[in-house]
Amino acid sequence: MTDSTSPQSSHSPRPRRVFVIGATGTIGRAAVRALAQQGHEVVCFVRPGAGVGGTLTPADSVALFDGAAVRFGDVTSPASLARDGFRDERFDALVSCLASRTGAPKDAWAIDHQAHVDALATAREAGVTQMVLLSAICVQKPRLAFQHAKLAFEKVLIESGLTYSIVRPTAYFKSLSGQLDRLERGKPFLVFGDGTLTACKPISDGDLGRYLADCLHDDSRRNRVLPIGGPGPAITPREQGEELFRLLGRTPRFNQVPVALLDTIIAVLGGLGRVIPPLADKAELARIGRYYATESMLVLDPASDRYDADATPSTGTETLFDFYARLVAGKASIERGDHAVF
């Protein structure tokens, strides 16, 4: 299935004042760029020390956003959102690309849920009548803390009375490119099972950023939950590895990791986590890893409980393999950021 507006990023018929949270991540930046290109007045609310490990200075953050204003504060503080972010000014829309960094329960409920609840409440006081939320397609089958936290806020948004678009992307290029260094060092490509347990339709930051921005003025995307992937067919991890080896001019070599190994790690860390609290978070990270190793990032058919690539909409113009070619040629780079798990 292909989204009918896929390649285009048409100018909004009515420029709006848009407040953006989660702007410093790669998808957030792409969304801000698309919003500014459409003529919207964009205000980004970011941490004073944003970026990987908090290394971005305020000046660095300002330099990231051509055509957008930057304000600094704490998204987890309702007082800071109001005082430092909205500043008693009027806005038309709220766009969120904000997500927890680790997916651990405490982080997930603080960011994926509560920070969004607070931002929504403050935005409504500022006159906002529309919200575009970047969620995740994996919430279709929730088993993890961050999935439940995201779903809890989705419910709040749907019941808020605001016009909403909840965008659930399939998979990101940066999440599927981390093994290139291994292959360049002569190591095999790691897969779980035989590498065909899962599939996804990856979407680029640029294509996703434009899709998010277009939600503001595309009536067909209003008050809807929107799963979305990139162009082309669904791709398995084995196919990803084969393409990287082809681009490197090397014979494919795979190291098959049994899923049972993750189960053992989860059991051990989970047991130790009852005594040593930091290990409980590591157990949750292992659960997240197992989830992505065994569940496809495609639309789930609730009747059959199977993932359906044909039912997963596509948008945009850049494929994962296009990106791989640029990556191997040194024309692109990977910025995984704080969200390394994803």
C-alpha positions as CSV (number, residue, x, y, z in Angstrom):
1,M,0.0,0.0,0.0
2,T,1.4,3.4,-0.9
3,D,0.4,6.7,0.7
4,S,-1.2,8.9,-2.0
5,T,0.8,11.9,-1.0
6,S,4.1,10.0,-0.7
7,P,6.7,12.0,-2.6
8,Q,5.3,15.5,-2.2
9,S,5.8,18.0,0.6
10,S,3.3,20.7,-0.5
11,H,3.2,24.1,1.2
12,S,0.6,24.5,3.8
13,P,-2.3,26.6,2.7
14,R,-2.2,28.5,6.0
15,P,1.2,29.0,7.8
16,R,0.8,28.3,11.5
17,R,2.6,28.8,14.7
18,V,4.1,25.5,15.8
19,F,5.6,24.4,19.1
20,V,8.0,21.5,18.7
21,I,9.4,19.2,21.5
22,G,12.0,16.5,20.8
23,A,13.5,18.6,18.1
24,T,17.2,17.8,18.5
25,G,17.0,14.2,17.5
26,T,17.6,13.4,13.8
27,I,13.8,12.9,13.1
28,G,13.0,16.0,15.1
29,R,15.4,18.1,13.1
30,A,14.0,16.7,9.8
31,A,10.5,17.6,11.0
32,V,11.5,21.1,12.0
33,R,13.2,21.6,8.6
34,A,10.1,20.5,6.8
35,L,7.8,22.7,8.9
36,A,10.0,25.7,8.2
37,Q,10.2,25.0,4.5
38,Q,6.4,25.0,4.5
39,G,6.3,28.5,5.9
40,H,5.3,27.7,9.5
41,E,6.6,29.8,12.4
42,V,8.4,27.1,14.4
43,V,9.5,27.3,18.0
44,C,11.7,24.4,19.3
45,F,11.8,23.7,23.0
46,V,15.1,21.9,24.0
47,R,17.3,21.1,26.9
48,P,20.2,23.5,27.6
49,G,22.5,20.5,27.3
50,A,20.9,18.6,24.4
51,G,22.3,16.0,22.1
52,V,24.3,12.8,22.7
53,G,25.3,12.8,26.4
54,G,24.1,16.4,26.7
55,T,27.1,17.7,24.7
56,L,25.3,20.4,22.7
57,T,25.7,23.9,24.0
58,P,22.8,26.4,23.6
59,A,24.7,27.9,20.7
60,D,25.1,24.4,19.1
61,S,21.3,23.9,19.4
62,V,20.5,27.2,17.8
63,A,22.8,26.4,14.9
64,L,20.9,23.2,14.2
65,F,17.7,24.9,13.3
66,D,17.7,27.2,10.3
67,G,14.5,29.1,10.1
68,A,13.2,28.2,13.6
69,A,13.4,29.8,17.0
70,V,15.0,27.9,19.9
71,R,13.9,28.2,23.5
72,F,15.6,26.3,26.4
73,G,14.0,24.6,29.4
74,D,13.0,21.3,31.0
75,V,10.3,19.4,29.2
76,T,9.6,17.3,32.3
77,S,8.7,20.5,34.2
78,P,5.2,22.0,33.6
79,A,6.4,25.3,35.1
80,S,9.4,25.4,32.7
81,L,7.1,24.5,29.7
82,A,4.9,27.4,30.5
83,R,7.5,29.9,31.6
84,D,10.4,29.1,29.2
85,G,8.6,27.5,26.4
86,F,5.1,28.9,25.6
87,R,5.7,32.2,27.5
88,D,2.0,33.1,27.6
89,E,2.0,33.3,23.8
90,R,-0.5,31.8,21.4
91,F,0.3,28.7,19.2
92,D,-1.7,26.8,16.7
93,A,-0.1,23.3,16.9
94,L,2.1,21.1,19.0
95,V,4.4,18.6,17.2
96,S,6.3,16.0,19.3
97,C,9.2,13.9,18.3
98,L,10.1,13.3,21.9
99,A,10.9,9.8,23.2
100,S,12.6,8.3,26.2
101,R,16.3,7.6,25.7
102,T,16.5,4.1,27.2
103,G,12.9,2.7,27.2
104,A,13.5,1.7,30.9
105,P,10.3,1.9,32.9
106,K,11.1,5.1,34.9
107,D,12.4,6.9,31.8
108,A,9.5,5.8,29.7
109,W,6.7,6.9,32.0
110,A,8.5,10.2,32.7
111,I,9.0,11.1,29.0
112,D,6.8,9.0,26.8
113,H,3.8,9.6,29.1
114,Q,4.0,12.3,31.7
115,A,6.1,14.9,29.8
116,H,3.6,14.6,26.9
117,V,0.6,14.9,29.2
118,D,2.1,18.1,30.7
119,A,3.1,19.5,27.2
120,L,-0.5,18.8,26.0
121,A,-2.1,20.6,28.9
122,T,0.2,23.6,28.6
123,A,-0.3,23.7,24.8
124,R,-4.1,23.8,25.2
125,E,-3.7,26.8,27.5
126,A,-1.7,28.5,24.8
127,G,-4.6,28.0,22.3
128,V,-3.2,24.9,20.5
129,T,-6.0,23.0,18.7
130,Q,-3.9,20.4,16.8
131,M,-1.2,17.9,17.8
132,V,1.1,15.7,15.6
133,L,2.6,12.9,17.7
134,L,5.5,10.7,16.6
135,S,4.8,7.3,18.2
136,A,6.0,3.8,17.2
137,I,4.5,0.9,15.3
138,C,5.6,-1.6,18.0
139,V,2.8,-0.4,20.3
140,Q,0.5,-2.6,18.3
141,K,1.7,-5.6,20.5
142,P,2.6,-4.0,23.8
143,R,4.8,-6.0,26.1
144,L,7.3,-3.4,27.3
145,A,7.2,-0.4,29.6
146,F,7.8,2.2,26.9
147,Q,5.1,0.8,24.7
148,H,2.5,0.9,27.5
149,A,3.6,4.5,28.3
150,K,3.2,5.6,24.7
151,L,-0.2,4.0,24.4
152,A,-1.3,5.6,27.6
153,F,-0.5,9.1,26.2
154,E,-2.1,8.2,22.8
155,K,-5.3,7.5,24.7
156,V,-5.0,10.9,26.5
157,L,-4.5,12.7,23.2
158,I,-7.4,10.9,21.4
159,E,-9.7,11.8,24.3
160,S,-8.5,15.4,24.5
161,G,-10.8,16.8,21.9
162,L,-7.9,18.2,19.9
163,T,-7.4,17.4,16.3
164,Y,-4.6,14.8,16.3
165,S,-2.4,12.7,14.0
166,I,-0.6,9.8,15.7
167,V,2.2,8.7,13.4
168,R,3.7,5.2,13.9
169,P,6.8,4.6,11.8
170,T,8.0,1.1,11.0
171,A,11.8,1.4,11.4
172,Y,14.6,4.0,11.0
173,F,17.7,3.8,8.8
174,K,20.0,4.6,11.7
175,S,18.7,1.6,13.7
176,L,19.5,-0.7,10.8
177,S,22.9,0.5,9.9
178,G,25.0,-0.2,13.0
179,Q,26.8,-3.3,11.8
180,L,28.6,-1.6,8.9
181,D,31.7,-1.1,11.0
182,R,31.8,-4.8,11.9
183,L,31.6,-5.8,8.3
184,E,34.3,-3.4,7.3
185,R,36.6,-5.0,9.9
186,G,36.0,-8.4,8.3
187,K,33.4,-9.7,10.8
188,P,30.2,-11.5,10.0
189,F,26.7,-9.9,10.1
190,L,24.8,-10.8,13.2
191,V,21.3,-12.1,12.9
192,F,18.8,-13.7,15.3
193,G,17.7,-17.1,14.1
194,D,18.3,-17.4,10.4
195,G,17.8,-13.7,9.8
196,T,14.3,-14.0,8.4
197,L,12.3,-13.9,11.7
198,T,11.3,-10.3,11.1
199,A,10.9,-7.7,8.4
200,C,10.3,-4.0,8.2
201,K,9.8,-1.1,5.7
202,P,12.4,1.4,6.9
203,I,11.8,5.1,6.5
204,S,14.4,7.9,6.2
205,D,14.5,10.8,8.6
206,G,13.8,13.2,5.7
207,D,10.8,11.3,4.4
208,L,9.4,10.9,7.9
209,G,10.0,14.6,8.7
210,R,8.0,15.6,5.7
211,Y,5.2,13.2,6.5
212,L,4.9,14.6,10.0
213,A,4.8,18.2,8.8
214,D,2.2,17.4,6.1
215,C,-0.1,16.1,8.9
216,L,-0.8,19.7,9.8
217,H,-2.7,20.4,6.6
218,D,-3.7,17.0,5.2
219,D,-7.3,16.4,6.1
220,S,-7.0,12.7,5.4
221,R,-4.5,12.3,8.3
222,R,-6.6,14.1,10.9
223,N,-7.9,12.2,13.9
224,R,-6.2,9.0,12.8
225,V,-3.5,6.6,13.9
226,L,-1.1,6.4,11.0
227,P,1.3,3.5,10.5
228,I,3.9,4.4,7.9
229,G,6.9,3.0,6.3
230,G,9.3,3.9,3.5
231,P,9.2,3.0,-0.2
232,G,9.8,-0.5,-1.5
233,P,9.1,-4.0,-0.2
234,A,9.6,-5.2,3.4
235,I,13.2,-6.2,4.2
236,T,14.5,-8.9,6.5
237,P,17.8,-8.6,8.5
238,R,19.4,-11.2,6.3
239,E,18.6,-9.1,3.2
240,Q,20.1,-6.1,4.9
241,G,23.3,-8.0,5.5
242,E,23.4,-9.4,2.0
243,E,23.1,-5.9,0.6
244,L,25.8,-4.4,2.8
245,F,28.2,-7.3,1.8
246,R,27.3,-6.7,-1.9
247,L,28.1,-3.0,-1.6
248,L,31.4,-3.8,0.1
249,G,32.3,-6.3,-2.6
250,R,32.6,-9.2,-0.1
251,T,31.1,-12.7,0.3
252,P,28.2,-12.7,2.8
253,R,29.0,-14.2,6.2
254,F,26.4,-14.4,8.9
255,N,26.6,-15.3,12.6
256,Q,23.3,-16.7,13.8
257,V,22.5,-15.9,17.4
258,P,19.8,-18.1,19.0
259,V,16.9,-16.1,20.5
260,A,17.2,-18.5,23.5
261,L,20.4,-16.7,24.4
262,L,18.4,-13.5,25.0
263,D,15.9,-15.4,27.1
264,T,18.8,-16.6,29.3
265,I,20.2,-13.1,29.7
266,I,16.7,-11.7,30.5
267,A,16.2,-14.4,33.2
268,V,19.6,-13.8,34.8
269,L,19.4,-10.0,34.8
270,G,15.7,-10.1,35.9
271,G,16.6,-12.3,38.9
272,L,19.6,-10.2,39.9
273,G,17.6,-7.0,39.4
274,R,15.5,-7.9,42.4
275,V,18.6,-7.5,44.5
276,I,20.6,-5.1,42.5
277,P,18.2,-2.4,41.1
278,P,20.4,-1.2,38.2
279,L,20.3,-4.6,36.7
280,A,16.5,-4.4,36.5
281,D,16.9,-1.7,33.8
282,K,19.5,-3.9,32.0
283,A,16.9,-6.7,32.0
284,E,14.4,-4.3,30.4
285,L,16.9,-3.4,27.7
286,A,17.4,-7.0,27.0
287,R,13.6,-7.5,26.7
288,I,13.6,-4.6,24.2
289,G,16.3,-6.3,22.2
290,R,14.4,-9.6,22.2
291,Y,11.2,-7.8,21.1
292,Y,12.9,-6.3,18.1
293,A,14.7,-9.6,17.3
294,T,11.4,-11.5,17.1
295,E,8.6,-9.0,16.1
296,S,8.3,-7.4,12.6
297,M,7.8,-3.6,12.4
298,L,4.8,-3.9,10.1
299,V,1.1,-3.5,10.4
300,L,-0.4,-6.2,12.6
301,D,-3.5,-7.9,11.4
302,P,-5.5,-8.3,14.7
303,A,-7.7,-11.1,13.2
304,S,-4.7,-13.4,12.3
305,D,-2.2,-11.9,14.7
306,R,0.2,-11.8,11.8
307,Y,2.2,-8.9,10.3
308,D,1.2,-7.7,6.9
309,A,3.7,-6.0,4.6
310,D,1.0,-5.3,2.0
311,A,-1.2,-3.5,4.6
312,T,1.7,-1.3,5.7
313,P,1.5,2.1,4.0
314,S,4.6,3.5,2.3
315,T,5.8,7.1,1.7
316,G,8.8,9.0,0.5
317,T,11.5,8.4,-2.1
318,E,14.7,7.1,-0.3
319,T,15.1,3.3,0.4
320,L,17.3,1.8,3.0
321,F,19.5,0.3,0.3
322,D,19.9,3.8,-1.2
323,F,21.1,4.9,2.2
324,Y,23.4,2.0,2.5
325,A,25.0,2.9,-0.8
326,R,25.6,6.4,0.4
327,L,26.9,5.2,3.7
328,V,29.4,2.8,2.1
329,A,30.5,5.5,-0.3
330,G,31.2,7.9,2.7
331,K,28.4,10.2,1.5
332,A,26.3,9.7,4.6
333,S,26.9,9.0,8.3
334,I,25.0,7.4,11.2
335,E,24.0,9.5,14.2
336,R,22.4,7.0,16.6
337,G,22.3,9.5,19.4
338,D,21.1,8.7,22.9
339,H,18.5,6.2,21.6
340,A,21.0,3.6,20.8
341,V,18.7,0.7,21.7
342,F,16.3,1.7,18.9
